[in-house]
Amino acid sequence: MKINSVTVGLPVANLTQAMDWYRQLLGELDELNPSEGVWEICITPSFTLQLFETEFEEASVKNVGFGTGDIEASHTLALGLGIMAGEIETVPNAVRYFEFSDPFGNLLSFYQLLDNNA
């Protein structure tokens, strides 16, 4: 068995507000609405972020990370959206990243892999 795609679901209290927020964060991407109360954003051909509306305060305890080629630009984007983003952290010879939450309390991050020769 070979896995050919991954979907990560995040609970949100207001689906319309969540979609507007994620569009600002991630830009224009392919979207679909497979059923009432569910919206999917195709981040890459093999990774889909699924937002589903729930009445409960049920924020994800997992972190969803988005790879970027420019961690500083991603940090500036996040701060420009009014996100309380953490500082950019560095794991030498591995990765640079920062963490933040969406308006519904779901943990997110942007990360940039480092060249081992850097």
Backbone bond lengths (Angstrom), bond angles and torsions (degrees), N, CA, C in turn:
res aa  C-N    CA-C-N  psi(-1)  N-CA   C-N-CA  omega(-1)  CA-C   N-CA-C  phi
1 M - - - 1.441 - - 1.518 108.98 -
2 K 1.314 116.02 131.73 1.459 121.70 177.75 1.524 108.39 -122.47
3 I 1.314 116.61 127.16 1.467 120.71 177.26 1.518 107.87 -79.19
4 N 1.340 116.06 130.94 1.464 119.03 -177.56 1.523 113.49 -113.39
5 S 1.332 117.78 -3.43 1.459 119.97 174.85 1.523 109.67 -162.55
6 V 1.338 115.64 163.20 1.449 121.97 179.51 1.524 108.65 -134.96
7 T 1.336 116.11 136.05 1.454 122.59 173.35 1.523 108.02 -121.64
8 V 1.330 116.30 129.67 1.455 121.97 176.90 1.519 107.41 -113.34
9 G 1.330 116.44 125.07 1.459 121.49 179.82 1.512 111.80 -99.80
10 L 1.344 116.05 135.85 1.454 122.05 177.65 1.524 109.43 -124.80
11 P 1.328 117.53 131.85 1.460 120.30 177.18 1.524 111.18 -77.46
12 V 1.336 116.39 141.09 1.462 122.06 176.44 1.527 108.69 -138.34
13 A 1.314 116.74 150.54 1.463 121.10 -179.06 1.523 112.04 -82.94
14 N 1.336 117.57 -25.37 1.461 121.75 -177.72 1.527 107.72 -139.75
15 L 1.316 116.70 105.92 1.465 121.73 -173.48 1.530 111.97 -64.84
16 T 1.315 118.19 -40.95 1.474 121.03 -179.76 1.523 110.62 -63.37
17 Q 1.325 116.71 -46.33 1.466 120.94 178.20 1.529 110.34 -62.64
18 A 1.321 116.99 -42.04 1.464 120.99 179.94 1.520 111.31 -62.21
19 M 1.325 117.62 -44.88 1.465 120.34 -179.46 1.529 110.67 -62.23
20 D 1.323 117.30 -42.93 1.468 119.98 177.93 1.528 110.54 -60.25
21 W 1.331 116.49 -42.94 1.456 120.91 -178.17 1.526 111.16 -66.23
22 Y 1.324 117.48 -46.04 1.466 120.65 -179.14 1.524 111.65 -68.33
23 R 1.327 118.75 -31.07 1.477 120.53 174.84 1.519 110.18 -63.16
24 Q 1.334 117.05 -40.52 1.464 120.04 177.97 1.532 111.01 -65.83
25 L 1.324 115.80 -40.35 1.462 120.54 -177.52 1.523 112.43 -71.65
26 L 1.335 117.61 -44.22 1.461 121.92 -170.75 1.525 114.67 -104.17
27 G 1.323 117.72 -9.80 1.456 120.06 -179.46 1.518 111.84 83.44
28 E 1.311 115.20 -170.49 1.463 121.51 -177.30 1.526 110.28 -79.80
29 L 1.331 115.60 117.42 1.461 122.26 -179.70 1.526 108.62 -134.88
30 D 1.320 117.12 164.65 1.457 120.64 175.51 1.523 109.41 -65.50
31 E 1.328 115.66 136.00 1.462 121.57 -178.61 1.510 109.19 -131.64
32 L 1.320 115.81 154.58 1.454 120.25 170.77 1.513 109.57 -149.56
33 N 1.313 114.56 155.77 1.463 123.19 -178.05 1.523 107.03 -119.81
34 P 1.364 117.71 85.68 1.461 121.08 -172.73 1.527 114.23 -68.93
35 S 1.334 116.76 -25.58 1.462 120.32 177.42 1.522 108.71 -161.38
36 E 1.298 116.44 166.36 1.460 120.80 -179.48 1.529 109.82 -60.39
37 G 1.333 115.47 132.83 1.449 120.49 178.90 1.517 115.02 83.58
38 V 1.341 116.76 5.93 1.465 121.24 -179.45 1.527 108.78 -132.72
39 W 1.327 116.18 134.32 1.461 121.29 176.63 1.517 107.74 -134.78
40 E 1.325 117.02 137.49 1.461 121.18 -179.58 1.521 110.63 -120.67
41 I 1.323 115.37 139.74 1.454 123.47 177.92 1.522 107.12 -119.37
42 C 1.308 117.22 121.40 1.469 121.82 179.25 1.526 108.42 -83.84
43 I 1.335 116.33 100.91 1.461 122.00 -178.00 1.522 110.29 -72.89
44 T 1.324 117.43 -46.77 1.459 124.42 173.74 1.530 105.97 -136.55
45 P 1.329 118.62 171.38 1.469 118.78 179.02 1.528 114.02 -58.02
46 S 1.324 117.51 -20.62 1.465 118.91 -177.88 1.535 114.03 -118.22
47 F 1.336 117.99 6.10 1.464 121.05 -179.93 1.514 110.53 -132.56
48 T 1.331 115.65 122.75 1.457 122.22 179.76 1.517 109.98 -121.08
49 L 1.325 115.79 133.99 1.456 121.73 173.54 1.522 107.06 -98.96
50 Q 1.320 116.06 121.46 1.461 121.71 -178.52 1.519 108.79 -108.83
51 L 1.328 116.63 122.33 1.455 122.06 175.99 1.522 107.41 -103.65
52 F 1.328 116.58 131.13 1.459 119.25 178.59 1.515 109.76 -130.27
53 E 1.326 114.14 136.74 1.455 120.67 -176.80 1.518 110.94 -79.40
54 T 1.337 115.10 134.42 1.453 121.25 178.91 1.524 108.85 -139.45
55 E 1.315 116.10 149.74 1.462 120.57 178.58 1.517 111.92 -82.15
56 F 1.312 117.22 -16.39 1.452 121.56 -174.96 1.514 110.90 -91.61
57 E 1.330 116.61 150.34 1.459 121.81 171.60 1.525 106.14 -76.41
58 E 1.324 115.91 94.48 1.461 121.22 -168.36 1.527 110.40 -132.39
59 A 1.317 117.92 51.80 1.458 120.59 -178.04 1.523 110.69 -60.63
60 S 1.314 114.78 148.36 1.457 121.07 179.18 1.528 110.03 -68.56
61 V 1.313 116.53 141.86 1.458 120.08 175.07 1.527 110.47 -98.36
62 K 1.308 117.06 1.08 1.460 122.28 176.55 1.521 108.69 -97.07
63 N 1.312 116.12 158.10 1.457 121.21 177.46 1.514 109.01 -103.81
64 V 1.331 116.54 128.96 1.459 121.97 173.87 1.519 106.57 -101.23
65 G 1.331 116.30 119.48 1.461 121.32 -178.03 1.519 111.44 -104.77
66 F 1.335 115.23 139.93 1.466 122.27 177.84 1.521 108.41 -113.06
67 G 1.329 116.97 119.39 1.458 121.31 178.16 1.512 110.45 -72.16
68 T 1.327 116.96 140.96 1.452 122.91 -179.29 1.520 109.53 -137.92
69 G 1.304 116.14 154.50 1.457 121.25 175.76 1.515 112.59 -90.89
70 D 1.343 117.09 -8.23 1.470 121.26 -177.92 1.525 108.77 -145.49
71 I 1.319 116.51 91.70 1.461 121.74 -175.25 1.530 111.57 -63.43
72 E 1.346 117.56 -35.68 1.470 119.59 179.25 1.523 111.08 -65.16
73 A 1.328 117.80 -43.02 1.470 120.81 178.58 1.527 110.77 -64.31
74 S 1.334 117.51 -39.07 1.459 120.97 177.86 1.523 111.05 -65.45
75 H 1.328 116.93 -39.15 1.461 121.46 177.92 1.528 110.17 -64.50
76 T 1.324 116.53 -44.35 1.464 121.11 178.04 1.525 110.83 -61.41
77 L 1.342 117.66 -42.17 1.458 121.88 176.67 1.525 110.47 -58.96
78 A 1.319 116.92 -49.33 1.469 121.36 -178.70 1.531 110.73 -59.73
79 L 1.312 116.91 -46.93 1.464 120.18 179.99 1.524 110.99 -63.93
80 G 1.338 117.29 -35.79 1.460 122.13 178.07 1.518 113.42 -66.14
81 L 1.329 116.37 -23.31 1.464 121.01 177.13 1.528 111.31 -88.14
82 G 1.329 116.68 4.05 1.457 120.84 179.44 1.516 113.77 80.43
83 I 1.315 116.43 17.19 1.462 121.48 -179.84 1.522 109.24 -77.10
84 M 1.308 116.45 136.40 1.460 121.64 173.52 1.527 107.45 -81.11
85 A 1.320 115.42 79.01 1.468 121.17 -176.67 1.513 110.19 -88.93
86 G 1.329 115.14 142.93 1.457 120.48 175.27 1.516 110.70 -70.90
87 E 1.311 115.34 171.69 1.461 121.15 176.24 1.526 109.29 -68.77
88 I 1.318 116.33 157.39 1.458 120.93 174.85 1.528 107.88 -73.10
89 E 1.325 115.66 122.18 1.461 122.67 179.17 1.529 108.64 -102.38
90 T 1.328 116.84 152.98 1.461 121.42 179.11 1.516 110.45 -126.79
91 V 1.314 115.64 130.81 1.458 122.69 168.77 1.527 104.20 -105.27
92 P 1.350 118.26 108.57 1.466 121.03 -172.75 1.535 112.89 -50.70
93 N 1.314 114.96 136.82 1.466 123.92 178.46 1.525 113.63 61.07
94 A 1.328 117.64 17.88 1.462 118.97 -177.93 1.528 112.49 -134.60
95 V 1.350 117.15 -67.64 1.464 119.22 -169.22 1.528 110.89 -156.89
96 R 1.327 115.73 151.47 1.468 123.29 167.61 1.519 105.75 -117.14
97 Y 1.327 117.84 140.91 1.461 120.25 -176.27 1.521 111.15 -157.26
98 F 1.341 115.19 163.80 1.459 121.24 167.48 1.518 107.64 -145.10
99 E 1.323 114.91 153.16 1.456 121.34 -176.22 1.522 110.46 -115.64
100 F 1.337 115.44 155.11 1.463 122.69 178.77 1.520 107.69 -163.56
101 S 1.322 116.82 176.24 1.464 121.62 177.75 1.516 109.65 -124.38
102 D 1.331 115.63 150.89 1.463 119.29 172.14 1.534 107.99 -77.49
103 P 1.335 118.39 174.12 1.469 119.89 -178.54 1.530 114.23 -62.62
104 F 1.325 117.69 -9.05 1.459 121.82 -177.59 1.526 112.44 -106.30
105 G 1.340 116.35 6.69 1.453 121.36 176.30 1.516 115.43 89.43
106 N 1.336 118.67 3.65 1.468 121.35 178.24 1.527 109.51 -74.89
107 L 1.321 116.58 132.60 1.456 121.91 -178.32 1.524 110.84 -78.49
108 L 1.338 115.68 130.60 1.464 122.42 -178.78 1.523 108.63 -133.90
109 S 1.324 115.64 164.82 1.459 120.18 173.05 1.522 109.05 -155.37
110 F 1.326 114.56 158.10 1.456 122.22 166.04 1.517 105.45 -111.54
111 Y 1.332 116.62 143.58 1.459 119.97 177.81 1.521 109.81 -140.97
112 Q 1.330 115.29 152.18 1.463 122.86 175.90 1.514 107.98 -130.59
113 L 1.323 116.26 118.50 1.463 120.24 177.03 1.521 109.25 -68.70
114 L 1.316 115.30 142.01 1.467 120.61 -179.63 1.519 110.35 -98.40
115 D 1.303 114.79 147.96 1.453 121.52 173.81 1.526 106.79 -70.84
116 N 1.318 118.04 128.96 1.465 121.57 -178.22 1.512 113.42 -60.28
117 N 1.329 116.46 -16.15 1.461 120.20 179.17 1.522 112.07 -89.55
118 A 1.342 116.45 -2.83 1.484 119.57 -176.66 1.515 111.42 -78.41
